Amino acid sequence: MKTEQKRWFIELSYNGAAFSGWQRQLNASSVQQTIEEAISIIFQKPTEILGCGRTDSGVHAKSYFAHFDTEMSFEPVDLVFKLNSILNNDIGISRICSVDNQLHARFDATLRTYKYFVLFEKNPFEIPFSHYIYGTKPDIEKMNFAAQLLLGEHDFSCFEKIGSDNSTSICKISHAKWTKNESGTVFEISANRFLRNMVRAITGTLLEVGLDDISMEKFKTILKSKDRSQAGPSAPAKGLFLWQITYPNLKSYE
């Protein structure tokens, strides 16, 4: 049964190892295309889904939001069940809720949080989702000191993938901290927006600070340089998770 067109938000998680990222691409498997194909089967018509942002190939998401518009009538719980029945185990749909037709999954997100997992002990159950560093362990105190220099609103061109077409490279980072855990360390970073490859570039550069390959003075110079070639290498994609997305009043739609 059809009704007037409404906007729906989907919250999902995915293992990014098998995908070339969220965004649909030619000749590559993406999370967006996989979900669009599944929901189009259920609705029996092409249905476009717009995500909260890109993720690099191989990057995971614990919590990712997307939206779609449809005039189809359905029970959200039933659609969650049907999508999870069609999708393979790399993607899990946790909820679907009706929202204001003007709420946009990408443009209305107010805060994005990523976590990056670094492993110091060889654990076969964690290695697929962590960057394993053997031998010398990075100095977490040094990395946290450098991470504090990231806070605030700055031009982060030095951590942006070369060739990106963003209208601006200015982001506002509100949180950046390394925390020890049982098997290594976790880097958590939150900002209003991120540039392409930015989190992995920051992580890789901070790890070089912790391993004394980049001095604190050099790190400060990198931040001012606006030159990606000055910063360290990007950390491997498999350790990175999009962890949380914040929207104004989204809970009120539950």
Phi, psi and omega per residue, in radians:
M1 nan 2.326 -3.100
K2 -1.722 2.541 3.057
T3 -2.282 -2.987 3.058
E4 -1.196 2.678 -3.053
Q5 -1.147 2.348 3.134
K6 -2.244 2.755 3.097
R7 -1.779 2.411 -3.129
W8 -2.230 2.420 3.033
F9 -1.732 2.420 3.030
I10 -1.993 2.277 2.962
E11 -1.844 2.294 -3.063
L12 -2.545 2.980 3.013
S13 -2.350 2.733 3.105
Y14 -2.701 2.611 2.979
N15 -1.556 1.973 -3.007
G16 -1.428 -0.022 -3.033
A17 -1.021 -0.598 -3.062
A18 -1.612 0.014 -3.030
F19 -2.092 2.736 3.092
S20 -1.567 0.356 -3.117
G21 2.008 -3.086 3.127
W22 -1.236 -0.850 -2.899
Q23 -1.250 2.381 3.103
R24 -0.987 2.352 -3.138
Q25 -2.419 2.788 3.063
L26 -1.324 2.363 3.031
N27 1.031 0.549 3.095
A28 -2.671 2.553 -3.123
S29 -1.425 2.260 3.127
S30 -2.243 2.768 3.116
V31 -1.161 -0.753 -3.133
Q32 -0.995 -0.872 -3.121
Q33 -1.089 -0.713 -3.108
T34 -1.076 -0.763 -3.136
I35 -1.264 -0.706 3.116
E36 -1.030 -0.727 3.133
E37 -1.144 -0.660 -3.132
A38 -1.199 -0.788 -3.104
I39 -1.260 -0.510 3.090
S40 -1.196 -0.569 3.054
I41 -1.132 -0.768 -3.112
I42 -1.163 -0.789 -3.121
F43 -1.424 -0.218 -3.107
Q44 1.029 0.643 3.059
K45 -2.840 2.610 3.124
P46 -1.017 2.310 -3.130
T47 -2.347 2.104 -3.122
E48 -1.542 2.461 3.096
I49 -2.134 2.299 3.130
L50 -1.919 2.245 -3.054
G51 -1.658 2.958 -3.109
C52 -1.325 -0.137 3.106
G53 2.807 2.995 3.096
R54 -1.371 2.650 2.841
T55 -2.234 2.541 -3.134
D56 -1.152 2.801 3.053
S57 -0.976 2.242 3.098
G58 1.557 -0.148 3.126
V59 -1.431 2.539 -3.087
H60 -1.789 2.943 3.052
A61 -2.429 2.143 3.017
K62 -1.396 -0.662 3.097
S63 -2.464 2.023 -3.125
Y64 -2.294 2.449 3.135
F65 -2.036 2.505 3.049
A66 -2.507 2.848 3.088
H67 -2.349 2.742 3.050
F68 -2.522 2.724 3.111
D69 -1.992 2.395 3.118
T70 -2.745 2.668 3.024
E71 -1.717 -0.010 3.134
M72 -1.213 2.498 3.105
S73 -1.705 2.297 -3.120
F74 -2.790 2.816 3.017
E75 -1.588 2.169 -3.101
P76 -0.930 -0.725 -3.127
V77 -1.097 -0.673 3.136
D78 -1.174 -0.692 -3.136
L79 -1.184 -0.673 3.060
V80 -1.009 -0.799 -3.135
F81 -1.097 -0.782 -3.097
K82 -1.164 -0.735 3.126
L83 -1.111 -0.773 3.125
N84 -1.136 -0.450 3.101
S85 -1.284 -0.564 -3.111
I86 -1.486 -0.742 -3.054
L87 -1.240 2.591 3.080
N88 -1.329 3.133 -2.997
N89 -1.325 0.029 3.078
D90 -1.401 -0.259 -3.108
I91 -2.268 2.357 3.078
G92 -2.255 2.237 3.087
I93 -1.631 2.176 -3.105
S94 -1.737 -0.624 3.097
R95 -2.821 2.769 3.048
I96 -2.352 2.283 -3.130
C97 -2.447 2.591 3.097
S98 -1.358 2.378 -3.133
V99 -2.293 3.015 3.043
D100 -1.024 2.428 -3.066
N101 -1.091 -0.265 -3.139
Q102 -1.621 -0.201 -3.099
L103 -1.272 2.202 -3.045
H104 -1.999 2.258 -3.065
A105 -1.050 -0.612 -3.109
R106 -1.561 -0.929 -2.942
F107 -1.386 -0.336 -3.109
D108 -1.758 0.045 3.042
A109 -1.194 2.270 -3.088
T110 -1.712 -0.372 -3.128
L111 -2.666 2.424 3.088
R112 -2.183 2.373 3.136
T113 -2.175 2.293 3.057
Y114 -2.032 2.657 2.969
K115 -2.217 2.442 3.097
Y116 -2.148 2.207 -3.046
F117 -1.795 2.202 3.105
V118 -2.040 2.319 -3.045
L119 -1.942 2.288 3.085
F120 -1.793 -0.348 -3.141
E121 -2.001 2.406 -3.086
K122 -1.279 1.790 -3.129
N123 -2.117 1.957 -3.057
P124 -1.094 -0.341 -3.139
F125 -1.498 -0.307 -3.124
E126 -1.878 -0.411 -3.096
I127 -0.974 -0.656 3.137
P128 -1.104 -0.313 -3.083
F129 -2.170 0.428 -3.111
S130 -2.564 2.779 3.001
H131 -1.655 1.928 -3.074
Y132 -1.497 2.100 3.088
I133 -1.980 2.092 3.124
Y134 -1.923 2.722 -3.101
G135 1.563 -2.282 -3.094
T136 -1.124 2.271 3.119
K137 -1.590 2.433 3.128
P138 -1.185 2.642 3.137
D139 -1.419 1.880 -3.068
I140 -1.162 -0.608 3.134
E141 -1.093 -0.751 3.099
K142 -1.116 -0.736 -3.127
M143 -1.127 -0.659 3.112
N144 -1.207 -0.623 3.081
F145 -1.092 -0.784 3.123
A146 -1.165 -0.656 -3.120
A147 -1.079 -0.557 3.139
Q148 -1.159 -0.421 3.110
L149 -1.252 -0.243 3.136
L150 -1.412 -0.358 -3.000
L151 -1.131 2.519 3.134
G152 1.820 -3.032 -3.099
E153 -1.696 2.071 -3.081
H154 -2.523 2.893 2.958
D155 -1.481 2.024 -3.071
F156 -1.849 0.608 3.119
S157 -0.977 -0.520 -3.108
C158 -1.151 -0.286 3.130
F159 -2.001 0.234 -3.086
E160 -1.718 2.416 3.124
K161 -1.008 2.284 -3.138
I162 -1.077 2.305 3.138
G163 1.671 0.014 3.112
S164 -1.172 2.642 -3.059
D165 -1.983 0.591 3.119
N166 -1.157 2.553 3.096
S167 -1.257 -0.447 3.091
T168 -2.598 2.611 3.112
S169 -1.872 0.265 -3.136
I170 -1.535 2.225 3.087
C171 -2.321 2.760 3.097
K172 -2.035 1.870 3.132
I173 -1.594 2.192 -3.096
S174 -1.835 -0.271 -3.101
H175 -2.691 2.359 3.073
A176 -2.723 1.969 -3.049
K177 -2.703 2.441 3.012
W178 -1.675 2.398 3.131
T179 -2.312 2.346 3.089
K180 -1.251 2.532 2.954
N181 -2.320 -3.012 -3.031
E182 -1.094 -0.590 -3.020
S183 -1.953 -0.033 -3.120
G184 2.991 -2.153 -3.133
T185 -2.611 2.724 3.136
V186 -2.218 2.298 3.062
F187 -1.794 2.195 3.110
E188 -2.048 2.293 -3.108
I189 -2.447 2.370 -3.128
S190 -2.233 2.466 3.123
A191 -2.729 2.903 3.095
N192 -1.247 -0.476 3.102
R193 -2.804 2.790 3.092
F194 -2.287 2.590 3.071
L195 -1.487 2.930 3.130
R196 -1.081 2.232 3.083
N197 1.203 0.127 -3.008
M198 -1.095 -0.816 -3.060
V199 -1.152 -0.731 3.133
R200 -1.170 -0.631 3.111
A201 -1.189 -0.736 3.084
I202 -1.085 -0.813 -3.114
T203 -1.053 -0.831 -3.141
G204 -1.084 -0.658 3.133
T205 -1.224 -0.726 3.109
L206 -1.130 -0.627 3.089
L207 -1.114 -0.640 3.090
E208 -1.183 -0.569 3.023
V209 -1.103 -0.787 -3.129
G210 -1.156 -0.428 3.125
L211 -1.698 0.136 3.119
D212 1.151 0.373 3.043
D213 -1.489 -0.365 3.064
I214 -2.258 2.199 3.129
S215 -1.344 2.882 3.114
M216 -1.120 -0.659 3.111
E217 -1.137 -0.702 3.098
K218 -1.115 -0.671 3.124
F219 -1.081 -0.732 3.114
K220 -1.104 -0.676 3.109
T221 -1.131 -0.706 3.114
I222 -1.028 -0.790 -3.112
L223 -1.031 -0.586 -3.109
K224 -1.512 -0.260 -2.959
S225 -1.280 -0.542 -3.032
K226 1.024 0.480 -3.051
D227 -2.210 1.945 -3.091
R228 -1.052 -0.548 -3.093
S229 -1.195 -0.276 3.136
Q230 -1.403 -0.459 -3.075
A231 -1.436 3.023 -3.137
G232 -1.344 3.098 3.140
P233 -1.241 2.697 3.072
S234 -1.214 2.388 3.070
A235 -1.188 2.633 -3.121
P236 -0.981 2.526 -3.053
A237 -1.101 -0.577 -2.963
K238 -1.123 -0.319 3.141
G239 -1.546 -0.059 -3.008
L240 -1.777 2.340 3.094
F241 -2.232 2.273 2.871
L242 -1.284 2.056 -2.906
W243 -1.754 -0.688 -3.074
Q244 -2.726 2.470 3.053
I245 -2.156 2.344 -3.113
T246 -1.972 2.336 3.091
Y247 -2.209 2.653 3.096
P248 -1.193 2.095 3.006
N249 1.095 0.409 -3.114
L250 -1.118 -0.603 -3.128
K251 -1.047 -0.463 -3.127
S252 -1.171 -0.241 -3.133
Y253 -1.610 -0.078 -3.065
E254 -1.231 nan nan
